[in-house]
């Protein structure tokens, strides 16, 4: 006989930042993010289990926060023996799809920030370990790896991350039963220009004169910088010696200018247009305070 089988799993989507201090969010912004999450879910279902059906419903929001609780329902059709039908492989389907969605978001975040992975190797638990040249690693399922390069899924993820602007909305978190991924403003900026089909990407060091528009003294905090020609972007501060000087009391403020070595990625997107992305300040060569006119050369 033919039967419909159904499983469900919960996910939580949360945005945070000063703009949400009163626990409200622009309806159009939130609505588009939820539409894009539904589109990403549909793309995941099509990639993982073609012919099945998924639905994503908003169940509730947690009082005193902006956490949105969603239920992903997965339905598929199968021929089963009415007396000995076995549901053991069905139990994890909705949970598996939710896990793949969250895992793929993490992979996209890493790839958007760190560039094309250097290698992928089998992990002891049956998943795959993805490694980048800078030593960053992440373990993911095969389904998550497929979604990382699925154009429809990537488009949905860009929509989910879009509200995170670094000012009013500082970060977003999506969580399932055992997986959690957080996207901050620097991640969202990288994801916005991420192209799963980019080619000829290279990473190198470039010396630039940059102005610091916003700085962070938190561990792993991101700095917002510009060179006057590129749009402002968030970068990591990886010069440990310079960070130590700041910890020891070196004066630093917004608007200060640095002559610094930047880790830069360049590539050609599928539209044939070259792009350049700044990842980090790897070495500060010289520091000039705002308003001082001493040349940096």
Secondary structure, DSSP 4 states (H G I P E B T S, - for coil): -EEEEEEEEEEEEEEESGGGTTS---HHHHHHHHHHHHHHHHHHHHHHSTT-EEEEEEEEE-TTS-EEEEEEEEEEEEE--TTT---TTTTTHHHHHHHHHHHHHHHHHHHHHH-S-SEEEE-TTSSEEEE-TTS-EEEE-HHHHHHHT-HHHHHHHHHHHTT--SSS--EEEEE-SS-EEEEEHHHHHHHHT--TT-EEEEEEEEEEEEEEEE---STT-EEEEE-SSSPPEEEEE--HHHHHHHHTT----TT-EEEEEEEEEEEE-TTS-EEEEEEEEEEEEEEE-TT------
